[in-house]
Structures are given as C-alpha cells and as structure tokens.
Amino acid sequence: MKTKSANQTNNKVDLGSAPIGKLLLKLAIPCITAQIINVLYNIVDRMYIGHIPHIGSDALTGVGVTMPLITAIAAFASLICMGSAPRSSIFLGQNNKNVAERIMNQSFVLLIIVAIVLTAGVLIFGPNLLSAFGASEATLPYAWSYIQIYALGTIFVQIALGMNAFINSQGYSQWGMLTVCIGAILNIILDPIFIFTLNMGVRGAALATIISQGVSAAFVFWFLCSKHSYLHINPKFFKISWHIVAPCLALGLSPFIMQITESVLTISFNSSLLRYGGDLAVGSMTILSSVMQFALLPLTGLTQGAQPILSYNFGAGNKERIIQTFKLLLVCCLVYSISLCAFCEIAPRSVAMIFSSDAQLLDYTEWSLRIYIAGVAIFGMQIACQQTFVALGNAKTSLFLAIFRKIILLIPLIYILPMFVENKVFGVFLAEPISDIVAATTTAIVFVKYAKNKLPKLLAENLKKSQAQKQAAQA
C-alpha cells in the first residue's frame, strides 16, 4: 500500500513542482499576515500604554526598556527552531520523514527546558538587568511591573513561536497564520479591558499578552498532534540526540544572533541615548524600534514563505526552482524595503503619532526617524540573501553575516560616531543606516560567490541522496 509523500500531503501544496509565483504567494501571504499580527502583541501594548493618562510617556519608555529581555526570550525559540525547521524541510525533500519528525520532537523538548531556565533568570535578575538596559528611577517601576508578569508566560512564548515554525516549514502556512491570529486577536481584546477597565496599567498589558500566547501555544500543540499535520509530536522521539540537534542549533545560530543582538543593540542605543538625550531620547528610540520591528515584518514573512520552497528543493537537488524562487524573493523584498523607506522619510510624524500624542516626543521622533530609517532601502537585499543561506542549510555563512552587521559594524558605531559629531544623539542614530548599507552590500557579494562556486556541488549531492531515498521507498 502506497503512502503519501511529504510533498503531496503539505496542505495540498506541491513544493516540488507547483508554479513558483503562485506557490510563494500562497505561502508568503499567510506568513506575512502572521508576522504582522504576531508583533501586535507588543505593538498594541505600547499603543495603549503610551496613551495612559498622566503616566503614558514614562510607562511607554519603561516598557521599551524591557524589549531586550523580550527579544532574548524570542531569540532562544529561534535558536532551537529556526534552524531545526529548515533542516526538517530538507529531510522531507529527501523523502526522509523519520529524521524530520525526530528533529521536530527534540526541538519541542529543548524549548521547554530553555523556557524554565529563562523564566527563573528573568525573575531573579530582572531589576538589575532593566537598570543596565537604560531604565531610570522614573521608568524602572513600569518596566519591572511589565516584565515580571511577562516572564511567567515564557513557556507559552517558546512553544507558540518555536513550534509554529514547523507548521510553516511543512507548507501549512494558513494554519501557521491562524495560530498567530488566535492569540493576537485575543490580546487586542484583552488589552483595553485589563489596562483601562480593570485599571491594571502595564501589568494588565503583560497579563493580556501571556494569556494570549498561552492560547496560541495550546493551538500549536493541538495541531502538531492532530491528523492535519504530516509531522507529529510523539513522546517516543523526545530523547535528545546530539547528532540530531547539533546541526540544527548550528543553523539556528544565525537567526538567534540576529535577534539576541537586537537586545544588545537596544541596550547600546538606550544607554547612549540616556547619556546624551535623557528619557526623551530613550522614549523616541522605543518608537523607532517599534516602527522598524513592525515595518520589516513583511520581509520576514516573505522569507518564511520562501523557506519551505528553498529548503525542500535544496534537499531534492532542484537547481532551477531554487534560482526562480530566490529571484522572485529578492525582487519582492527590494520593492518593499524601498517603498517603506520612502514613506517614512516623507511622513515620519504620522508614523510616530501611532505610538504617542506627546508633542515633545513627536518632535524628537520626527527628525530621528528620518535618520534611523535611511538605510532600509536596500535592506531587502540583505534579508533575502541572508535568510536564503539559512534555508539552504549554510550555517557558517549565515552566522557570519548576522555577526557582521550588528556586532562588527553597528554596536561599535553607536559609541564611535558621537565622538566625531557635535550633535551626539544624531551620531547615535546615524550608526543604523551606515551599518545597513555596508552589511547589505557585503551580503550580496558573499551570496553571489556562494551561488557560483559552492551551491551547484551541494545540489548535485542532494539530488543523488533524494533519488536513493526514493528508490529505497519504492522497493
């Protein structure tokens, strides 16, 4: 009796032969929607918090200071699953369901372990960390009130974010979108009730968030145990094997570093801005990071939609489909990043008003956003190339590129540039566009060399493996 292949069961999505344009559209739109809705957990919190009477500006700045910890929590989910999910797709492309399922289950166990450790760490060291991240005497109480409750929901965040990657990697992008929508919509409903009606303030925002993440996590778990999924959570695969998880963690280092360095960046930005511009500059940075986080989500969604196509066909050794997918991904990313940059340069105040009605904070944010966003025009090239490295299982190169932009370029520039300009705050913000431009150019050069020299050999090897697995299955 014949069984359906992974390619045939992926929500009726044929990763190996369906037209690339329609396939990318079908997978990317739910991923983009999910990304946008997912970030609403934090963005909506800030929108409501920034408009709390009398304390809105200080409360918004305080919650902004918690972002390094929140980003770090999400980064560990990426470490485990953003490398595991592409590898799972590659093995599905090689018709090896057993290994793909082992990868998913062992990742699930690792997420739970990491969640326990992170929760304990935040609850023990939270106040000291927040002070180091740029919280002042005026903003620390709001920051601690928020993160104290948020930390209790860490396990929900890990499962909801981490395991959802396996739903998308199988081609079930619409289910992945639904997973995020359920929690985000609930969060939007609960936020005003807890913050204003029950008068819980920032604590209410945090409580609404973790309840919503808990519902999302429950839905993810249900789906991966149900008949709707090709890969299933199964306790018999829970025992962790180093030879299974090590390559996944190596590949996950790139997205992990991309996210964890966001925490380091936020600390660097906040500490420098607090020194040169005070709480007003830090509050402006909270808005800038929120705008950047939200505005770049379509790029993340596009790369997530392309990932199953790239990974599956890389595992199958299909060169032409990889080339077609990457070209389309690159064009889409560049068109979006150029349009985004143009809009923010033309109407920065309109964007800032989403987060605050404080005239002084809006004035500060209006000019700083124009500087901060200036390099985003070519950022589409950066993310398209870098995430394709991840999808193709190239851990070393993706790791280098992640380190290069933020650790080698951006963080040092945050401290160096203010030494050479009269307006110190201007120098801090200028570090972002300079790093974006240099990193995107470098990434493009590295990718072209890789595509010409190494990729053809790897595809030939994978084609042989795929054919051998297929013949073994038929026998």
C-alpha positions as CSV (number, residue, x, y, z in Angstrom):
1,M,0.0,0.0,0.0
2,K,1.4,3.3,-1.0
3,T,1.7,6.2,1.4
4,K,1.6,9.8,0.5
5,S,4.8,11.7,0.3
6,A,5.6,14.8,2.3
7,N,5.3,16.8,-0.9
8,Q,1.8,15.5,-1.5
9,T,0.4,16.0,2.0
10,N,1.6,19.5,2.7
11,N,-1.8,21.1,2.8
12,K,-2.1,20.3,-0.9
13,V,1.0,22.5,-1.6
14,D,3.3,20.9,-4.1
15,L,6.7,22.3,-3.0
16,G,8.5,20.4,-5.8
17,S,6.6,21.3,-8.9
18,A,3.9,23.9,-8.4
19,P,4.4,27.3,-10.2
20,I,6.9,29.4,-8.1
21,G,4.9,32.6,-8.2
22,K,1.6,31.2,-7.1
23,L,3.4,29.0,-4.5
24,L,5.3,31.8,-3.0
25,L,2.2,34.0,-2.9
26,K,0.2,31.2,-1.2
27,L,2.9,30.6,1.4
28,A,4.1,34.1,1.9
29,I,0.7,35.9,2.4
30,P,-0.2,33.9,5.5
31,C,3.3,34.2,6.8
32,I,3.3,38.0,6.4
33,T,-0.1,38.2,7.9
34,A,1.0,36.1,10.8
35,Q,4.2,38.2,11.3
36,I,2.2,41.4,11.4
37,I,-0.4,40.1,13.8
38,N,2.3,38.4,16.0
39,V,4.1,41.7,16.6
40,L,0.9,43.3,17.6
41,Y,1.4,41.5,21.0
42,N,4.0,44.1,21.8
43,I,3.0,46.9,19.5
44,V,-0.6,47.1,20.7
45,D,0.6,47.0,24.3
46,R,2.8,50.1,23.5
47,M,-0.1,51.8,21.7
48,Y,-2.4,51.5,24.7
49,I,0.3,52.2,27.3
50,G,1.5,55.3,25.5
51,H,-1.9,56.8,25.9
52,I,-2.5,56.1,29.6
53,P,-3.4,59.4,31.2
54,H,-0.6,61.3,33.1
55,I,1.9,58.4,33.0
56,G,1.8,57.4,29.3
57,S,5.3,58.7,28.3
58,D,7.1,57.2,31.3
59,A,5.2,53.9,31.1
60,L,5.9,53.6,27.3
61,T,9.6,54.3,27.9
62,G,9.6,51.7,30.7
63,V,8.0,49.0,28.6
64,G,10.5,49.9,25.8
65,V,13.4,49.1,28.2
66,T,12.0,45.6,28.6
67,M,12.5,44.9,24.9
68,P,16.0,43.4,25.3
69,L,14.6,40.7,27.6
70,I,11.5,40.0,25.4
71,T,13.7,39.8,22.3
72,A,16.1,37.5,24.1
73,I,13.2,35.1,25.0
74,A,12.1,35.0,21.4
75,A,15.7,34.6,20.2
76,F,16.1,31.3,22.1
77,A,13.0,30.0,20.3
78,S,14.8,30.9,17.0
79,L,18.0,29.3,18.1
80,I,16.2,26.0,18.5
81,C,13.5,26.1,15.8
82,M,14.6,28.5,13.1
83,G,17.5,26.1,12.3
84,S,15.5,22.9,13.0
85,A,12.5,23.8,10.8
86,P,14.6,24.3,7.6
87,R,16.6,21.1,8.3
88,S,13.3,19.3,8.7
89,S,12.1,20.6,5.3
90,I,15.4,19.5,3.7
91,F,14.9,15.9,5.0
92,L,11.3,16.0,3.8
93,G,12.7,16.9,0.4
94,Q,14.9,13.8,0.6
95,N,11.8,11.7,1.5
96,N,13.2,11.1,5.0
97,K,10.2,11.6,7.3
98,N,11.7,9.8,10.3
99,V,14.6,12.2,10.7
100,A,12.3,15.2,10.1
101,E,10.0,14.1,12.8
102,R,12.8,13.4,15.3
103,I,14.1,16.9,14.7
104,M,10.7,18.4,15.5
105,N,10.2,16.4,18.7
106,Q,13.6,17.0,20.1
107,S,13.2,20.7,19.4
108,F,10.0,20.7,21.4
109,V,11.8,19.2,24.4
110,L,14.6,21.8,24.2
111,L,12.1,24.6,24.1
112,I,10.5,23.5,27.4
113,I,13.9,23.2,29.1
114,V,15.0,26.7,27.9
115,A,11.7,28.2,28.9
116,I,12.2,27.0,32.5
117,V,15.7,28.4,32.7
118,L,14.7,31.8,31.1
119,T,11.8,32.3,33.5
120,A,14.0,31.7,36.5
121,G,16.7,34.0,35.2
122,V,14.3,36.9,34.5
123,L,12.5,36.7,37.9
124,I,15.8,36.6,39.8
125,F,17.9,39.2,37.9
126,G,15.2,41.3,36.2
127,P,15.5,44.6,38.1
128,N,19.3,44.7,37.8
129,L,19.1,43.9,34.1
130,L,16.5,46.6,33.4
131,S,18.6,49.2,35.1
132,A,21.6,48.1,33.0
133,F,19.3,48.3,29.9
134,G,18.6,52.0,30.4
135,A,15.8,52.2,32.9
136,S,15.8,55.3,35.1
137,E,14.3,55.8,38.5
138,A,11.2,57.2,36.8
139,T,10.7,54.3,34.3
140,L,12.1,51.2,36.3
141,P,8.8,50.6,38.2
142,Y,6.9,50.3,34.9
143,A,9.5,48.1,33.3
144,W,9.6,45.7,36.2
145,S,5.8,45.5,36.6
146,Y,5.6,44.5,32.9
147,I,8.4,42.0,32.6
148,Q,7.7,40.3,36.0
149,I,4.3,39.1,34.6
150,Y,5.5,38.5,31.1
151,A,8.3,36.2,32.3
152,L,5.7,33.8,33.8
153,G,4.4,33.2,30.2
154,T,7.8,32.3,28.8
155,I,6.9,28.7,28.1
156,F,3.9,29.8,26.1
157,V,6.1,32.2,24.0
158,Q,8.6,29.5,23.4
159,I,6.1,26.9,22.2
160,A,3.9,29.4,20.2
161,L,6.9,30.9,18.3
162,G,9.2,27.9,18.1
163,M,6.8,25.1,17.1
164,N,4.8,27.3,14.7
165,A,8.0,27.3,12.6
166,F,7.4,23.5,12.0
167,I,3.8,24.2,10.9
168,N,5.1,26.7,8.3
169,S,8.0,24.5,7.2
170,Q,5.7,21.7,6.2
171,G,3.8,24.1,3.9
172,Y,0.8,24.7,6.2
173,S,1.2,28.4,6.2
174,Q,-2.5,29.1,6.6
175,W,-2.6,27.1,9.8
176,G,0.5,28.9,10.9
177,M,-1.3,32.2,10.3
178,L,-4.3,31.0,12.2
179,T,-2.1,30.1,15.2
180,V,-0.9,33.6,15.5
181,C,-4.2,35.3,14.7
182,I,-6.0,33.5,17.6
183,G,-3.6,34.8,20.2
184,A,-3.2,38.3,18.7
185,I,-6.9,39.0,18.4
186,L,-7.4,37.8,21.9
187,N,-4.6,40.2,23.0
188,I,-6.2,43.1,21.2
189,I,-9.5,42.4,23.0
190,L,-8.0,41.9,26.5
191,D,-5.5,44.8,26.5
192,P,-8.0,47.7,26.9
193,I,-10.0,45.6,29.4
194,F,-7.1,44.9,31.7
195,I,-5.3,48.2,31.2
196,F,-8.2,50.7,31.4
197,T,-11.4,48.9,32.6
198,L,-9.7,47.0,35.4
199,N,-7.2,49.8,35.9
200,M,-4.2,47.4,35.9
201,G,-1.9,49.6,33.8
202,V,1.2,48.0,32.4
203,R,0.6,44.8,34.5
204,G,-2.7,44.4,32.6
205,A,-0.9,44.7,29.3
206,A,1.6,42.0,30.3
207,L,-1.2,39.7,31.6
208,A,-3.2,40.1,28.4
209,T,-0.1,39.1,26.4
210,I,0.7,35.9,28.3
211,I,-2.9,34.7,28.3
212,S,-3.0,35.2,24.5
213,Q,0.3,33.5,24.0
214,G,-0.9,30.6,26.1
215,V,-3.9,30.1,23.8
216,S,-1.6,30.2,20.7
217,A,0.7,27.6,22.3
218,A,-2.2,25.3,23.0
219,F,-3.4,25.6,19.4
220,V,0.1,24.8,18.1
221,F,0.3,21.8,20.3
222,W,-3.1,20.6,19.2
223,F,-2.3,21.0,15.5
224,L,1.0,19.1,15.7
225,C,-0.7,16.2,17.5
226,S,-3.7,16.1,15.0
227,K,-4.3,14.4,11.7
228,H,-3.9,17.7,9.9
229,S,-0.2,17.7,10.3
230,Y,2.2,15.4,8.4
231,L,4.8,15.5,11.2
232,H,3.5,14.8,14.7
233,I,4.6,15.4,18.3
234,N,5.4,11.9,19.6
235,P,6.9,11.1,23.0
236,K,8.9,8.2,21.6
237,F,11.1,10.8,19.8
238,F,11.6,13.0,22.8
239,K,15.0,11.6,23.8
240,I,17.6,14.2,22.7
241,S,20.3,13.0,20.4
242,W,23.3,15.3,19.9
243,H,23.8,14.3,16.3
244,I,20.2,15.4,15.6
245,V,20.1,18.7,17.4
246,A,23.7,19.9,17.0
247,P,23.4,20.7,13.2
248,C,20.0,22.4,13.9
249,L,21.4,24.6,16.7
250,A,24.4,25.5,14.4
251,L,22.0,26.6,11.7
252,G,19.8,28.4,14.2
253,L,22.7,30.4,15.5
254,S,22.3,32.9,12.7
255,P,18.7,33.9,13.4
256,F,19.5,33.6,17.1
257,I,22.3,36.1,16.9
258,M,20.2,38.4,14.7
259,Q,17.6,38.5,17.5
260,I,19.8,38.4,20.6
261,T,21.9,41.2,19.2
262,E,18.8,43.2,19.0
263,S,18.8,43.0,22.8
264,V,22.4,44.1,22.8
265,L,21.6,46.9,20.3
266,T,18.7,48.1,22.4
267,I,21.0,48.2,25.4
268,S,23.6,50.1,23.5
269,F,21.2,52.5,22.0
270,N,19.3,53.2,25.3
271,S,22.5,53.6,27.4
272,S,24.0,56.0,24.8
273,L,20.8,58.0,24.3
274,L,20.1,58.2,28.0
275,R,23.6,59.7,28.4
276,Y,23.2,62.2,25.6
277,G,19.5,62.9,25.4
278,G,17.8,61.6,28.6
279,D,14.5,59.8,28.9
280,L,13.1,61.7,25.9
281,A,15.7,60.2,23.6
282,V,15.1,56.7,25.0
283,G,11.4,57.2,24.5
284,S,12.0,58.2,20.9
285,M,14.1,55.0,20.4
286,T,11.2,52.9,21.8
287,I,9.0,54.3,19.0
288,L,11.8,53.9,16.3
289,S,12.4,50.3,17.3
290,S,8.6,49.6,17.3
291,V,8.3,51.1,13.8
292,M,11.3,49.1,12.5
293,Q,10.0,45.9,14.1
294,F,6.6,46.3,12.6
295,A,7.5,47.7,9.2
296,L,10.0,44.9,8.4
297,L,7.6,42.1,9.2
298,P,6.5,41.7,5.6
299,L,10.2,41.0,4.7
300,T,10.3,38.3,7.4
301,G,7.0,36.9,6.2
302,L,8.3,36.8,2.6
303,T,11.4,34.9,3.6
304,Q,9.4,32.5,5.8
305,G,7.1,31.8,2.8
306,A,10.1,31.1,0.6
307,Q,11.9,28.9,3.1
308,P,9.9,25.7,2.6
309,I,10.3,26.0,-1.2
310,L,14.0,26.7,-1.0
311,S,14.7,24.1,1.7
312,Y,12.6,21.3,0.1
313,N,14.1,21.9,-3.4
314,F,17.6,22.1,-2.0
315,G,17.1,18.7,-0.4
316,A,15.7,17.4,-3.7
317,G,18.6,18.9,-5.7
318,N,16.3,21.1,-7.9
319,K,18.6,23.9,-9.1
320,E,16.1,25.7,-11.3
321,R,13.4,26.1,-8.7
322,I,15.8,27.5,-6.2
323,I,17.0,30.1,-8.7
324,Q,13.5,31.1,-9.6
325,T,12.4,31.3,-6.0
326,F,15.3,33.4,-4.9
327,K,15.0,35.9,-7.8
328,L,11.3,36.4,-7.1
329,L,12.0,36.7,-3.3
330,L,14.8,39.3,-3.9
331,V,12.6,41.5,-6.2
332,C,9.7,41.4,-3.7
333,C,12.0,42.3,-0.8
334,L,13.7,45.2,-2.5
335,V,10.4,46.7,-3.8
336,Y,9.0,46.6,-0.3
337,S,12.1,48.0,1.5
338,I,12.5,50.9,-1.0
339,S,8.8,51.8,-0.6
340,L,9.0,51.6,3.2
341,C,12.0,53.9,3.3
342,A,10.3,56.4,1.1
343,F,7.1,56.5,3.1
344,C,9.0,57.0,6.5
345,E,11.1,59.8,5.0
346,I,8.1,61.6,3.7
347,A,5.7,61.2,6.7
348,P,7.7,60.4,9.8
349,R,5.4,62.3,12.2
350,S,2.3,60.4,11.0
351,V,4.1,57.1,11.8
352,A,5.2,58.4,15.3
353,M,1.6,59.5,16.2
354,I,0.5,55.9,16.3
355,F,2.5,55.4,19.5
356,S,2.2,58.7,21.3
357,S,0.3,62.0,21.5
358,D,3.1,63.8,23.4
359,A,4.1,66.8,21.3
360,Q,7.7,67.0,22.6
361,L,8.2,63.2,22.0
362,L,6.7,63.5,18.5
363,D,9.0,66.4,17.6
364,Y,12.0,64.4,18.7
365,T,10.9,61.2,16.9
366,E,10.1,63.1,13.6
367,W,13.7,64.0,12.9
368,S,15.3,60.9,14.4
369,L,13.2,58.5,12.3
370,R,14.4,60.1,9.1
371,I,18.0,59.3,10.1
372,Y,17.3,55.9,11.5
373,I,15.4,54.6,8.6
374,A,17.6,55.9,5.8
375,G,19.5,52.7,5.1
376,V,16.4,50.5,4.9
377,A,16.0,51.0,1.2
378,I,18.5,48.2,0.4
379,F,17.8,46.1,3.5
380,G,15.5,43.9,1.4
381,M,18.7,42.6,-0.4
382,Q,20.3,41.8,3.0
383,I,17.4,39.8,4.4
384,A,16.7,37.9,1.1
385,C,20.3,36.7,0.8
386,Q,20.9,36.0,4.5
387,Q,17.7,34.1,5.0
388,T,18.3,32.1,1.8
389,F,21.6,30.9,3.4
390,V,19.5,29.7,6.3
391,A,17.0,27.9,4.1
392,L,19.9,26.2,2.2
393,G,21.4,24.9,5.5
394,N,24.5,27.1,5.3
395,A,25.1,27.8,9.0
396,K,28.6,29.3,8.8
397,T,27.9,32.0,6.3
398,S,24.5,33.0,7.8
399,L,26.2,33.2,11.2
400,F,29.0,35.4,9.9
401,L,26.6,37.8,8.2
402,A,24.5,38.0,11.3
403,I,27.6,38.9,13.4
404,F,29.0,41.3,10.8
405,R,26.1,43.7,10.6
406,K,25.3,44.1,14.3
407,I,28.4,43.2,16.3
408,I,31.2,44.2,14.0
409,L,29.5,47.3,12.5
410,L,26.5,48.7,14.3
411,I,27.4,48.3,18.0
412,P,30.9,49.9,17.7
413,L,29.5,52.7,15.6
414,I,26.9,53.6,18.2
415,Y,29.8,54.5,20.5
416,I,32.3,55.8,17.9
417,L,30.2,58.2,15.8
418,P,29.1,60.5,18.7
419,M,32.8,61.2,19.2
420,F,33.0,62.9,15.8
421,V,29.8,65.0,15.6
422,E,28.6,67.9,17.6
423,N,25.1,66.5,18.0
424,K,25.8,63.3,19.9
425,V,22.3,61.9,19.6
426,F,22.4,62.4,15.8
427,G,25.7,60.4,15.8
428,V,24.0,57.5,17.7
429,F,21.1,57.3,15.3
430,L,23.4,57.6,12.3
431,A,25.0,54.3,13.2
432,E,22.0,52.4,11.9
433,P,21.8,53.5,8.2
434,I,25.6,53.2,7.8
435,S,25.6,49.7,9.1
436,D,22.6,48.7,6.9
437,I,24.2,49.9,3.7
438,V,27.6,48.3,4.4
439,A,26.1,45.0,5.5
440,A,23.7,44.7,2.6
441,T,26.4,45.3,0.1
442,T,28.7,42.7,1.8
443,T,26.0,40.1,2.0
444,A,25.2,40.5,-1.7
445,I,28.8,39.9,-2.7
446,V,29.1,36.9,-0.5
447,F,25.9,35.4,-1.8
448,V,26.9,35.8,-5.5
449,K,30.2,34.0,-4.8
450,Y,28.4,31.1,-3.0
451,A,25.8,30.7,-5.7
452,K,28.5,30.4,-8.4
453,N,31.1,28.2,-6.6
454,K,29.6,26.0,-3.8
455,L,25.8,25.7,-4.4
456,P,26.0,23.6,-7.7
457,K,28.1,20.9,-6.0
458,L,25.8,20.7,-3.0
459,L,22.7,20.4,-5.2
460,A,24.3,17.6,-7.2
461,E,25.0,15.7,-3.9
462,N,21.4,16.2,-2.7
463,L,19.9,15.0,-5.9
464,K,21.7,11.7,-5.5
465,K,20.5,11.4,-1.9
466,S,16.9,12.2,-2.9
467,Q,16.9,9.6,-5.7
468,A,18.4,7.0,-3.5
469,Q,15.8,7.5,-0.8
470,K,13.0,7.4,-3.4
471,Q,14.3,4.2,-4.8
472,A,14.6,2.7,-1.3
473,A,11.0,3.7,-0.5
474,Q,9.6,2.2,-3.8
475,A,11.5,-1.0,-3.1
